[in-house]
Each structure stands twice: as structure tokens, then as C-alpha cells.
Amino acid sequence: MSVTKFLMALILPGLLVVLFTRITFKQYVGLALSVALIAASIYAGYTHPPVLYVIDAISLTIGFWYSNRMMNQHKN
């Protein structure tokens, strides 16, 4: 597994959740869109080692947590 794939799997899914949450103003829609993109990349064969699936899931969770925090601060 290359370092580039590891870093991208660690950062990009979380950023996608935050980006989609900022665009739609709904955390669950941002998470669903991000999961759909990750699933499409897995189906297309861009994510080779199964370890990257776990890293993607961790990144999605952190991104969802941060977007939830961001939206709560926006409400106040």
C-alpha cells in the first residue's frame, strides 16, 4: 500500500462530508453523498487493499463528527 493512497483515504472522505454538509446544510445528506462516492470508487476498483476501507470509514466518521460540530456552532 502506498503512502499516497493511505493519506488520501485518511483525509479526503472526511473533507467530502464537510464539503457536502456545507453545500446542503444537512449532515446526513453530506454523509450519504460521501459514502456513495466511496462506494463507487470501491466498485470501480480504485481502492485495492481492504485496509483502505477501514481508513475510509474512520475518516467518514471524523468528518461527520466535525460537520455536526460545525453545524451546531452555526446554529448558535
N, C-alpha and C positions, 0 to 999 in steps of 0.2 A: 504494500500500500504506500503510495507516495505521500509526501508531506503536504503537497498542494491539495490533494483530494481531502485529506484529513482536515486541514484548515478551512477549506470551503464548506465541508459538511458541518463544521463546528460553528461557522459564522452565518452563512447565507440563509438557512431556513429561519433562524431567529429574526434576521433582518427583514425577511419577506413577511413574517407575521406582523411585525411592527409597521412596515410599509402599507400592507393591505388594511390594517386596522386604522391607520391614519387616513387612508383614502375612503373607506366605507364607514368609519366611526362605529364599527361593531367588531368586538374581539372574536366572536365565533365565526363570523364570515371571513375575517383575516386568517384565522387558523385553518378553516376549511379550504380556502384557496391555496394556502401554502402546502397543506397535505396533498391536495390534488396535483400540484406541480411536482412535489417529491415523488408521488406515486407514478406520475407519467414518466419521470426520469428513470425510475427503477424499472418500469415496464419496457422502456426503450433501451435499457441496458447500459446506461451511463454510470450506474452505481454498482461496481463489481463486488468488492468484498462485503459480506453481510455485516461486518463490524460497522460499516458506514451507516447502516440502517439505525443502529442504536445511537450513534452520534447524531444523526439527523433528528431522532426523537428527542434527545436531550436538548438540542438546540431549539426545536419547536416548543418544548416546554418552557425553556428560559425566555424565549421570545414572547410566548403567551403571557407569562408572568409579568414581564416588563410592560407589555401593551396594556394589561389590566391595570397595573400601577399607573401608567401614563394616563389612561382614561379616567381613573379615579381622581388624579390630580387636576385634570381638565375640568371635571365637574365642580370641584371646589373653587 
